[in-house]
Amino acid sequence: MFRRILCFGFLAFALAGCVTVQNPLSGRDVEAFRLASIHVDADDSAILW
């Protein structure tokens, strides 16, 4: 089990270096974002405590 976790950890570490994402938005563009609306539909849901 420990060997499997170690293998997945090494794989995740190796793949993390393969992905480079650049943000094309400026800081001012991000600051200008506003939340327009929120819709929550919970007809058939239940809350269990």
ChimeraX commands (.cxc) that place a marker at each C-alpha (Angstrom):
marker #1 position 0.00,0.00,0.00 radius 0.5
marker #1 position 2.81,2.38,0.87 radius 0.5
marker #1 position 4.54,1.54,-2.42 radius 0.5
marker #1 position 1.38,2.42,-4.36 radius 0.5
marker #1 position 1.03,5.76,-2.58 radius 0.5
marker #1 position 4.68,6.54,-3.20 radius 0.5
marker #1 position 4.32,5.64,-6.88 radius 0.5
marker #1 position 1.26,7.89,-7.32 radius 0.5
marker #1 position 3.02,10.69,-5.47 radius 0.5
marker #1 position 6.05,10.45,-7.74 radius 0.5
marker #1 position 3.83,10.36,-10.82 radius 0.5
marker #1 position 1.90,13.44,-9.67 radius 0.5
marker #1 position 5.15,15.27,-8.98 radius 0.5
marker #1 position 6.53,14.36,-12.40 radius 0.5
marker #1 position 3.37,15.43,-14.22 radius 0.5
marker #1 position 3.13,18.70,-12.29 radius 0.5
marker #1 position 6.23,19.97,-14.08 radius 0.5
marker #1 position 4.74,19.20,-17.51 radius 0.5
marker #1 position 1.85,21.63,-17.23 radius 0.5
marker #1 position 2.39,25.36,-17.53 radius 0.5
marker #1 position -0.67,27.58,-17.58 radius 0.5
marker #1 position -0.47,31.29,-18.20 radius 0.5
marker #1 position -3.23,33.71,-17.27 radius 0.5
marker #1 position -4.01,36.01,-20.23 radius 0.5
marker #1 position -6.04,38.38,-18.03 radius 0.5
marker #1 position -4.55,41.39,-16.35 radius 0.5
marker #1 position -5.07,42.16,-12.68 radius 0.5
marker #1 position -7.54,44.91,-13.55 radius 0.5
marker #1 position -9.59,42.51,-15.70 radius 0.5
marker #1 position -9.89,40.10,-12.80 radius 0.5
marker #1 position -10.82,42.88,-10.38 radius 0.5
marker #1 position -13.65,43.92,-12.74 radius 0.5
marker #1 position -15.39,40.53,-12.46 radius 0.5
marker #1 position -18.71,40.64,-10.63 radius 0.5
marker #1 position -21.05,37.88,-9.53 radius 0.5
marker #1 position -24.15,38.13,-11.70 radius 0.5
marker #1 position -26.48,35.58,-10.14 radius 0.5
marker #1 position -26.80,32.37,-8.16 radius 0.5
marker #1 position -29.50,29.76,-8.78 radius 0.5
marker #1 position -30.00,26.89,-6.35 radius 0.5
marker #1 position -32.54,24.17,-7.11 radius 0.5
marker #1 position -33.09,21.70,-4.27 radius 0.5
marker #1 position -36.55,20.20,-4.71 radius 0.5
marker #1 position -35.68,16.54,-4.05 radius 0.5
marker #1 position -32.83,17.01,-1.59 radius 0.5
marker #1 position -32.65,16.26,2.10 radius 0.5
marker #1 position -30.32,17.38,4.87 radius 0.5
marker #1 position -29.37,14.66,7.34 radius 0.5
marker #1 position -27.86,15.54,10.69 radius 0.5
marker link #1:1,2 radius 0.2
marker link #1:2,3 radius 0.2
marker link #1:3,4 radius 0.2
marker link #1:4,5 radius 0.2
marker link #1:5,6 radius 0.2
marker link #1:6,7 radius 0.2
marker link #1:7,8 radius 0.2
marker link #1:8,9 radius 0.2
marker link #1:9,10 radius 0.2
marker link #1:10,11 radius 0.2
marker link #1:11,12 radius 0.2
marker link #1:12,13 radius 0.2
marker link #1:13,14 radius 0.2
marker link #1:14,15 radius 0.2
marker link #1:15,16 radius 0.2
marker link #1:16,17 radius 0.2
marker link #1:17,18 radius 0.2
marker link #1:18,19 radius 0.2
marker link #1:19,20 radius 0.2
marker link #1:20,21 radius 0.2
marker link #1:21,22 radius 0.2
marker link #1:22,23 radius 0.2
marker link #1:23,24 radius 0.2
marker link #1:24,25 radius 0.2
marker link #1:25,26 radius 0.2
marker link #1:26,27 radius 0.2
marker link #1:27,28 radius 0.2
marker link #1:28,29 radius 0.2
marker link #1:29,30 radius 0.2
marker link #1:30,31 radius 0.2
marker link #1:31,32 radius 0.2
marker link #1:32,33 radius 0.2
marker link #1:33,34 radius 0.2
marker link #1:34,35 radius 0.2
marker link #1:35,36 radius 0.2
marker link #1:36,37 radius 0.2
marker link #1:37,38 radius 0.2
marker link #1:38,39 radius 0.2
marker link #1:39,40 radius 0.2
marker link #1:40,41 radius 0.2
marker link #1:41,42 radius 0.2
marker link #1:42,43 radius 0.2
marker link #1:43,44 radius 0.2
marker link #1:44,45 radius 0.2
marker link #1:45,46 radius 0.2
marker link #1:46,47 radius 0.2
marker link #1:47,48 radius 0.2
marker link #1:48,49 radius 0.2
view
